[in-house]
Amino acid sequence: MVRMRHPNVEQEIEVPEISVTHYERSGWKRVDGQAVTGQATPVVETAAAKGRRRSEEGN
């Protein structure tokens, strides 16, 4: 898990290594050994909701 913080969010989060690029594109930065202030909140991965994707038919 990688600890990250965002300039507009008080609480830090922990994300899987594979997700770091996605979060960096959204403005999150790695903490990388800096002094940590407060507890990080783990990000919970959940399955996508059924029926959220548009079908190829009808577009």
Backbone bond lengths (Angstrom), bond angles and torsions (degrees), N, CA, C in turn:
res aa  C-N    CA-C-N  psi(-1)  N-CA   C-N-CA  omega(-1)  CA-C   N-CA-C  phi
1 M - - - 1.451 - - 1.537 108.57 -
2 V 1.319 115.17 146.16 1.461 122.42 -179.11 1.524 108.32 -117.53
3 R 1.297 117.07 131.05 1.461 121.89 179.24 1.531 108.49 -87.15
4 M 1.344 115.26 132.95 1.465 120.72 -177.77 1.515 110.00 -134.83
5 R 1.347 114.91 158.00 1.466 119.93 174.98 1.525 108.74 -138.95
6 H 1.332 114.56 156.42 1.464 122.19 -179.23 1.524 107.27 -124.15
7 P 1.327 118.32 140.15 1.470 120.54 -178.19 1.527 114.47 -62.12
8 N 1.327 118.22 -23.98 1.470 121.21 -178.51 1.526 113.72 -100.42
9 V 1.344 116.87 3.55 1.459 121.25 -178.21 1.526 108.42 -125.90
10 E 1.333 117.13 129.24 1.464 120.93 -178.32 1.521 112.70 -67.08
11 Q 1.326 117.09 -44.85 1.457 121.05 -171.89 1.518 112.37 -86.04
12 E 1.336 116.01 138.24 1.455 121.22 175.19 1.521 109.08 -80.11
13 I 1.341 114.91 160.34 1.465 120.16 178.13 1.523 108.99 -128.99
14 E 1.321 116.57 161.63 1.457 122.89 171.97 1.521 107.62 -116.89
15 V 1.333 115.98 128.46 1.459 120.90 -178.34 1.521 109.59 -127.36
16 P 1.335 117.89 155.68 1.465 120.40 175.19 1.532 110.19 -63.33
17 E 1.309 116.60 147.51 1.476 122.64 -179.48 1.529 111.43 -52.10
18 I 1.314 117.46 -38.98 1.463 121.66 -177.87 1.535 112.20 -64.77
19 S 1.332 118.18 -22.04 1.467 122.52 -177.00 1.526 114.02 -93.92
20 V 1.323 117.98 -3.70 1.467 121.27 -174.22 1.532 111.93 -58.76
21 T 1.314 118.69 -45.38 1.464 121.79 -179.15 1.525 111.12 -58.41
22 H 1.312 116.70 -42.48 1.468 121.26 178.60 1.530 110.76 -59.75
23 Y 1.322 117.04 -46.84 1.465 120.81 -179.32 1.526 111.45 -68.82
24 E 1.341 117.98 -37.30 1.462 120.31 178.24 1.527 110.94 -62.17
25 R 1.304 118.14 -35.74 1.472 121.63 177.77 1.524 111.73 -66.23
26 S 1.338 115.89 -20.84 1.463 121.10 179.37 1.521 112.48 -97.54
27 G 1.326 116.85 9.27 1.460 120.27 175.58 1.514 115.66 99.08
28 W 1.342 118.27 -1.41 1.467 121.29 178.22 1.516 109.20 -77.39
29 K 1.337 116.71 146.97 1.469 122.71 179.13 1.519 109.25 -123.42
30 R 1.337 116.23 145.57 1.467 121.23 175.12 1.525 109.82 -66.67
31 V 1.318 116.40 144.93 1.457 120.63 176.29 1.525 109.72 -79.32
32 D 1.334 118.78 -38.21 1.467 124.97 174.45 1.524 115.58 46.20
33 G 1.310 116.70 63.96 1.453 120.68 171.67 1.512 116.41 75.88
34 Q 1.316 117.81 4.79 1.457 120.73 176.71 1.517 108.92 -72.32
35 A 1.298 116.98 161.49 1.457 120.73 175.09 1.524 108.22 -62.27
36 V 1.305 115.85 128.51 1.457 120.71 -176.66 1.517 109.22 -92.30
37 T 1.329 116.18 130.40 1.458 120.91 177.84 1.515 108.31 -108.22
38 G 1.314 117.34 105.84 1.466 120.94 179.37 1.512 112.01 92.32
39 Q 1.291 115.29 176.47 1.457 122.45 -178.60 1.518 110.83 -88.54
40 A 1.310 115.98 143.16 1.460 120.91 174.36 1.520 108.94 -88.24
41 T 1.305 115.55 146.88 1.458 121.36 178.20 1.517 108.78 -101.52
42 P 1.342 117.80 120.70 1.462 118.83 178.30 1.524 111.13 -65.72
43 V 1.307 116.50 142.38 1.454 121.44 177.09 1.519 107.24 -86.55
44 V 1.310 116.55 127.78 1.454 121.73 -178.75 1.521 108.40 -93.17
45 E 1.325 115.25 126.15 1.465 119.77 177.93 1.519 108.68 -89.65
46 T 1.325 116.56 129.53 1.458 121.18 178.64 1.525 108.88 -127.69
47 A 1.307 115.58 159.68 1.464 120.65 178.26 1.530 109.32 -72.89
48 A 1.318 115.92 150.99 1.461 120.63 177.55 1.526 109.84 -66.45
49 A 1.308 115.60 147.70 1.467 120.57 179.05 1.520 109.84 -66.87
50 K 1.318 116.15 141.84 1.462 120.25 178.67 1.523 110.12 -67.90
51 G 1.325 115.84 144.39 1.454 120.95 175.43 1.521 115.02 78.41
52 R 1.322 118.32 12.61 1.456 120.62 -178.02 1.525 112.47 -85.46
53 R 1.310 116.92 -21.33 1.461 119.32 -179.68 1.523 110.53 -88.71
54 R 1.298 115.56 144.30 1.455 119.94 175.88 1.519 108.58 -77.87
55 S 1.295 116.28 140.80 1.463 119.33 177.57 1.529 108.39 -79.30
56 E 1.295 115.26 159.84 1.461 120.35 178.95 1.518 110.58 -68.41
57 E 1.322 116.79 -28.33 1.453 120.82 -179.99 1.536 108.66 -79.32
58 G 1.276 116.95 142.68 1.462 121.14 174.51 1.519 114.90 85.18
59 N 1.316 118.56 1.97 1.489 120.53 177.96 1.493 111.04 -85.62
